[in-house]
Amino acid sequence: MFAVVARHFSVLSEPTRLKILHAICRDERSVSQIVAATGATQTNVSRHLALMHQAMDRKAIVITEIPYQVNKA
């Protein structure tokens, strides 16, 4: 259990990932919308989203065809 919690916190310790998480917490957003909301490049946003999806519970970050969102379930 502690290893899982530590992994989640290590993923969220990067400021860009926190900005991304903040951007998708309330609404689905496309990568373009996340780029606009965070000021990060499209390459960085895509890279961080992929890392967040892999490192966290895969149900927590829902990757759909275009919009991304935080699963509220």
N, C-alpha and C positions, 0 to 999 in steps of 0.2 A: 504494500500500500504506500509506504513512504517513497519508494522509487518512482511510482506513478505520479505522485504529487510533486516530487522534485523535478521530474521531466516536464510537467505542465508549467511550473514556475520558471524553469530555464528557458522554455520556449517564449514565455511572456516577458522575459527580462530584456528583450530587445525593443527599443522605443518604436521602431517602425511597425513591429507586430502589434504593439498596443494601439497604435493609431489605426491600423487595419481593423482590429477587433472592435474598436470604438465605432468605426465607420459602418460595420455590418451588424452591430448589436440590435438595432431597431428595425432595419429594413433590409431586404435583399438589395444587393448592388452589383453591378457589372464591374469588371476590372477597370474600365474607363472611369466609372464613378468613384471607385476606391482611389484611383490615381489622383483624381481631382480633389477628393476629400483629404488625402494624406500629403499630397505634394511629392510623393515618391514617384519614381519612374515605373513604367509598365513592367519592365523586366524585374525590378525589385519586388513590386507587388505580387507578381505571379510566382516568383521564387519563394517569397515569404508565405504566401497562401499554401503552396505545395508543402512546404516544411511544416506549417501549422497543421495541415490535414494529416500528414504522416505521423507527427509526434504526439498529437492529442488524440483523444477518442474520436475515431472517424465519424461518429454520429454528431460530434460537437460542431464541426465545421462542415456544412453541407455544400458540396461543389456540384452545381447543376450546370446545364449547358452554358448559360451566360451569367445569371446572378449568383452571388455568394451570400450566405446568411448564417447566423448562429442558430443552431437548432434549439428551440425553446422547450423541447420535451424533456 
